[in-house]
């Protein structure tokens, strides 16, 4: 709910917001079949899906944490 105002505050123009919101579904078109094929062949003691669910959850947590510090990270990188 607060993503669009946050992105506008960070300097993303309103004309680019549509492209930003389109990036997720477009990446899903390519990533989901690859992850699905990899999980189909997984022979983990946790099962076929659980390692990918755990890994995806961990990546989501880290990226959401980084997103909350996006302004500070941008400043540190010279933006």
C-alpha positions in Angstrom: 0.0 0.0 0.0 2.9 2.3 0.7 5.2 1.3 -2.2 4.0 3.8 -4.7 4.4 6.8 -2.4 7.8 5.5 -1.2 9.0 5.1 -4.8 7.8 8.6 -5.7 9.6 9.9 -2.6 12.8 8.2 -3.8 12.6 10.0 -7.1 10.8 7.5 -9.4 8.6 9.5 -11.8 5.0 8.7 -12.2 5.5 7.7 -15.8 8.0 5.0 -14.8 5.9 3.6 -12.0 4.0 1.4 -14.4 7.2 -0.2 -15.6 8.3 -0.7 -12.0 5.0 -2.5 -11.2 5.3 -4.6 -14.4 8.7 -5.9 -13.5 7.4 -8.4 -10.9 4.9 -10.2 -13.2 7.4 -10.2 -16.1 10.1 -11.7 -14.0 7.6 -14.3 -12.8 7.0 -15.4 -16.4 10.6 -16.5 -16.6 11.6 -17.4 -13.1 8.6 -19.6 -12.1 9.0 -22.3 -14.7 12.8 -22.5 -13.9 12.2 -22.8 -10.2 9.3 -25.3 -10.8 11.5 -27.5 -13.0 14.3 -27.3 -10.3 11.9 -28.2 -7.5 10.5 -31.1 -9.5 14.0 -32.7 -9.6 14.8 -31.9 -6.0 15.7 -34.9 -3.8 16.0 -33.1 -0.5 15.1 -34.8 2.8 12.7 -31.8 3.4 10.8 -32.8 0.3 10.6 -31.3 -3.2 9.0 -27.9 -2.4 10.1 -27.0 1.2 13.7 -26.0 0.4 12.4 -23.6 -2.3 9.7 -22.2 -0.1 12.3 -21.6 2.7 14.8 -20.1 0.3 12.2 -17.8 -1.3 11.0 -16.7 2.1 14.5 -15.8 3.1 15.2 -13.9 -0.1 11.9 -12.0 0.3 12.7 -11.0 3.9 16.1 -9.8 2.9 14.9 -7.8 -0.1 12.0 -6.2 1.9 14.5 -5.2 4.6 16.8 -3.7 2.0 13.8 -1.9 0.4 13.0 -0.2 3.7 16.5 1.2 3.7 16.6 2.1 0.0 17.1 5.9 0.6 20.1 5.3 2.9 21.6 2.7 0.6 21.2 5.0 -2.4 23.0 7.8 -0.4 25.8 5.4 0.5 26.2 4.4 -3.1 26.5 8.0 -4.2 23.0 8.7 -5.4 
